[in-house]
Amino acid sequence: MRDGPDIVIIGSGIGGGTMAAALAASGRRIVILERGERLADCPEARDDRAIFERGHFRPDESWFTPEGEAFNPGNYYYVGGNSKLYGAVLLRYRAEDFRPIRHLGGTTPGWPISYDDLEPWYQAAEELYGVHGDAGQDPTEPRHSARYPFQPVPDEPGIAAVRARLKAAGVTPSSLPLGIDLDGWLKRAATPWDAFPDTTGAKSDAESVGIASALRHPNVTLETGALVTRLEAEADGRIAAVLYRQGGSEKRLAPKLVILSAGAVNSAVLLLRSGVANRSDQVGRNFMNHNCSAVLAVSPFRRNTAVYQKTLTINDFYLTGGAGGTPLGNIQLLGKVSGPILAAAGGVPRPAANWLAGHAVDFYAMSEDLPDPLSRVTIQGDRIVFDWRRSNWEAHEALVAKVKAVLRRAGFPLVLSKPFDRRTPSHQCGTAKMGTDPETSVLDIFCRAHDHPNLFVVDASFLPTSAAVNPALTIAAQALRTGDHITRRDLAA
Ligand SMILES: Cc1cc2nc3c(=O)[nH]c(=O)nc-3n(C[C@H](O)[C@H](O)[C@H](O)COP(=O)(O)OP(=O)(O)OC[C@H]3O[C@@H](n4cnc5c(N)ncnc54)[C@H](O)[C@@H]3O)c2cc1C
């Protein structure tokens, strides 16, 4: 008789948390190993200076450029992972994103599954994460088999006026699909939620949704402060053991099935350190992160009194708009940027930052980053080496130019922009891509490692393309699809 768990899930982010929720009802003994702790409520949780100036929630960790320069990444280690701080935008990829698309910077490879394969799981993920939205507003919205569970989060009055001005300027704003209980969020403090950690359960993150739902089952346990250091494979390819460090002790579990969900960078690092799943030499490669800029639309004559702001998106340039009809990307509102946030991010002196923030409506322009085997995460001893090679930058520049022109037409005489750099790997993905050919991909179409029958990698690393929408809902949808596959075939028996 074995007395170990049937399934070990490594990481409790959107990938791991949703997998736990999907597998919990199977009755299999599941242990979730999470290196972080639960993020407890504290004054800093709603303090813009603590978050953005002092980096209170950032990890005590450096990643390195290939030239050896250290930087502190905004990659968060808590129960719930990066979703604790995420903007709760839960957008589907567009149907076109699953097929090869010609971009200014090259052609995407397309997915090994279609939008129709994932659609029922998008629907299930929207129900699990309680998404507020309206699929009828955005012309690029793909087919939905049912409505969003909740009505869209309302625009604040000033943002409703901006929506009207954007329409008059010739674009089609639509409501952002969001996983947020607005009243619950604002009850704790009147702040935005984008990049603010949730300590209330009002944000639909992986802790308050996926992990909470899984832990209602007595067969699921969560171990925090449990840093997985290695996977051990047997000669026949099966993963025999998961090694981890907890409370100063070295520990080991020997489950039947391993689900690796440590995030795109850390899953690749663990696979590389363990020397597993890499027959294709693709582990760590094809790192993508979106090309993103903050775009501030400033009107000296109008104050922006919005608290949360983040309720609309524009996809007029998502599928076309570039030279030769190429796609440019998505535009959405950011959480309201304050003076301290602007001063911390832009090096703007505080009085100027306060004035600018008070008169700006803050947008986020996001363009697709294309897979490139040379864009990669590697290890050098204990170091994580991060060689992100941006692609398709010309599309992003064209998108920023388009949005600036629209915002000027919408009555903002001053429009400023600033790109995000490698210290913000928020939309990291692609380091263990799925595909049908074991020679050129790491995972099959259900995220099972081609080289190891009892290893699944379910987090942002499986994404074959980054599209130009926020990744969390697509990770959650594929996790539910994979969970169903494992349960139906009883792969943890
Ligand atoms: C500020 C911010 C805003 C964002 N806004 C949005 C948004 O609005 N919409 C959206 O779709 N996406 C957004 N994102 C991105 C989104 O949060 C991520 O795409 C998503 O959470 C990734 O989930 P994941 O499961 O791949 O990885 P993670 O969230 O990184 O989860 C991995 C988990 O594994 C744990 N872990 C790592 N290594 C180990 C180890 N060795 N042993 C044990 N545990 C380990 C980590 O602590 C973490 O809990 C945002 C991200 C940030 C940072």
The ligand as a MOL file (V3000), in Angstrom:
LIG
                    3D

  0  0  0     0  0            999 V3000
M  V30 BEGIN CTAB
M  V30 COUNTS 53 58 0 0 0
M  V30 BEGIN ATOM
M  V30 1 C -0.0450 43.1830 -11.6790 0
M  V30 2 C -0.6000 42.1170 -12.5850 0
M  V30 3 C -1.8010 42.3390 -13.2550 0
M  V30 4 C -2.3170 41.3420 -14.0870 0
M  V30 5 N -3.5590 41.5230 -14.6460 0
M  V30 6 C -4.1170 40.5220 -15.3470 0
M  V30 7 C -5.4600 40.6080 -15.7910 0
M  V30 8 O -6.1640 41.5760 -15.5210 0
M  V30 9 N -5.9730 39.5680 -16.5010 0
M  V30 10 C -5.2180 38.4620 -16.8110 0
M  V30 11 O -5.7140 37.5830 -17.5060 0
M  V30 12 N -3.9530 38.3610 -16.3850 0
M  V30 13 C -3.4030 39.3290 -15.6420 0
M  V30 14 N -2.1430 39.1880 -15.1460 0
M  V30 15 C -1.4280 37.9470 -15.4650 0
M  V30 16 C -1.9750 36.7850 -14.6480 0
M  V30 17 O -1.9680 37.1100 -13.2830 0
M  V30 18 C -1.1400 35.5500 -14.9530 0
M  V30 19 O -1.1780 35.2880 -16.3410 0
M  V30 20 C -1.6310 34.3120 -14.2490 0
M  V30 21 O -1.9070 34.5770 -12.9060 0
M  V30 22 C -0.5770 33.2330 -14.3930 0
M  V30 23 O -0.9940 32.0750 -13.7260 0
M  V30 24 P -0.0180 30.8340 -13.6480 0
M  V30 25 O -0.7710 29.7420 -12.9810 0
M  V30 26 O 0.5880 30.6100 -14.9650 0
M  V30 27 O 1.2130 31.2790 -12.7430 0
M  V30 28 P 1.4120 32.0870 -11.3090 0
M  V30 29 O 0.2960 32.9780 -11.0860 0
M  V30 30 O 2.7730 32.6010 -11.3940 0
M  V30 31 O 1.3190 30.8950 -10.2900 0
M  V30 32 C 2.4040 30.0540 -10.0190 0
M  V30 33 C 2.3650 29.6500 -8.5640 0
M  V30 34 O 3.4070 28.7120 -8.3310 0
M  V30 35 C 4.1300 29.0700 -7.1570 0
M  V30 36 N 5.4840 28.5430 -7.3650 0
M  V30 37 C 6.4250 28.9940 -8.2210 0
M  V30 38 N 7.5350 28.2410 -8.1490 0
M  V30 39 C 7.2810 27.2710 -7.2310 0
M  V30 40 C 8.0440 26.1920 -6.7120 0
M  V30 41 N 9.2900 25.9360 -7.1620 0
M  V30 42 N 7.5000 25.4170 -5.7480 0
M  V30 43 C 6.2350 25.6540 -5.2940 0
M  V30 44 N 5.4710 26.6790 -5.7440 0
M  V30 45 C 5.9900 27.4630 -6.7190 0
M  V30 46 C 4.0460 30.5730 -7.1020 0
M  V30 47 O 4.2330 31.0660 -5.8020 0
M  V30 48 C 2.6210 30.8220 -7.6100 0
M  V30 49 O 1.6800 30.7760 -6.5620 0
M  V30 50 C -1.5970 40.1490 -14.2940 0
M  V30 51 C -0.3940 39.9300 -13.6220 0
M  V30 52 C 0.1040 40.8980 -12.7670 0
M  V30 53 C 1.3910 40.6260 -12.0420 0
M  V30 END ATOM
M  V30 BEGIN BOND
M  V30 1 1 1 2
M  V30 2 1 2 3
M  V30 3 2 2 52
M  V30 4 2 3 4
M  V30 5 1 4 5
M  V30 6 1 4 50
M  V30 7 2 5 6
M  V30 8 1 6 7
M  V30 9 1 6 13
M  V30 10 2 7 8
M  V30 11 1 7 9
M  V30 12 1 9 10
M  V30 13 2 10 11
M  V30 14 1 10 12
M  V30 15 2 12 13
M  V30 16 1 13 14
M  V30 17 1 14 15
M  V30 18 1 14 50
M  V30 19 1 15 16
M  V30 20 1 16 17
M  V30 21 1 16 18
M  V30 22 1 18 19
M  V30 23 1 18 20
M  V30 24 1 20 21
M  V30 25 1 20 22
M  V30 26 1 22 23
M  V30 27 1 23 24
M  V30 28 2 24 25
M  V30 29 1 24 26
M  V30 30 1 24 27
M  V30 31 1 27 28
M  V30 32 2 28 29
M  V30 33 1 28 30
M  V30 34 1 28 31
M  V30 35 1 31 32
M  V30 36 1 32 33
M  V30 37 1 33 34
M  V30 38 1 33 48
M  V30 39 1 34 35
M  V30 40 1 35 36
M  V30 41 1 35 46
M  V30 42 1 36 37
M  V30 43 1 36 45
M  V30 44 2 37 38
M  V30 45 1 38 39
M  V30 46 1 39 40
M  V30 47 2 39 45
M  V30 48 1 40 41
M  V30 49 2 40 42
M  V30 50 1 42 43
M  V30 51 2 43 44
M  V30 52 1 44 45
M  V30 53 1 46 47
M  V30 54 1 46 48
M  V30 55 1 48 49
M  V30 56 2 50 51
M  V30 57 1 51 52
M  V30 58 1 52 53
M  V30 END BOND
M  V30 END CTAB
M  END
